[in-house]
Amino acid sequence: MSVHLRVLIVDDEPSARDFLRKRLAAHPDIEVVAEAISVATALVFCRSLHPDVIFLDIKMPQAEGTELLAMLPADPRPEIVFVTAHDDRAVEAYELQALDYLLKPFSAKRMAATVNKLQRHFAGRAVAQAAGLNSRASTTLGTLWVQAEKEMLQVELAEIALIESEDSYSRLTLINGKAYMLRQTLSRWEETLPASDFFRIDRFRIINLRQVQHFERVSRDKAFIQLLGVKAPKELRRQSTLRLVQRLKDRVIN
């Protein structure tokens, strides 16, 4: 399913805008509707043209590209692809729910991967809207049946926030805050869940990467992660922090 997408380019450097436009020109389903050199100009175009996607530079004079996100309309909210020469902003991009993260200079092959990701996302959104669904995740993740203490539960994978090991049991926490004790080991969960969305951060916990609300590194050896539906932030030690940082970078760059 091919979707026609209207794109806004936001970058203060003319050469960078030209390069991006040429890369996008190879994809007939992408239409560049405007180019902006600042956050202020981009906001005007967003309100008047309602682009589907914004290819957004991060480092710009007057205001960083990330500041635009708080100003965007909620509905319809354009998807964001960050385009930057700085690879140290990948985790921030993930927290801001950017759909992709392009490092300058990027190849035609890398651009094709981004366009394919956009096409899959908007095609899934169209299917979800047709089915009367709101969750972006529900069209790409499935369901599974698990044995709770007194019943079988059908669980939407997209609604899982956290799984924690407790001996031969596991505690399953959903994004609505409900928790269940299940007779299933963490290793079994790891075999069952899609690795693209679920990550085992240490011996005792698996998280849903889609439900990361906030990630804060407070020192070299400690960080905290907040998941949707989980009341208190979870503490991570150094090795878990390093592994998660790399996983988040891989998720937005690849």
Buried (B, 14 or more C-beta within 10 A) or exposed (E): EEBEBBBBBBBBBEEBBEBBBEBBEEBEEBEBBBBBBBBEBBBEBBEEEEBBBBBBBBBBEEBBBBBBBEEBEEEEEBBBBBBBBEEEBBBBBBBBBBBBBBBBEBEEEBBEBBBEBBBBBBBBBEBBEEEEBEBBBBBBBEEBEBEBEEEEBEBBBBBBBBBBBEEEBBBBBBBEEEBBEBEBBBEEBBEEBEEEBBBBBBEEBBBBBBBBBEBEBEEEEBBBBBBBBBEEBBEBEEEBBBBBBEBBBEBBBE
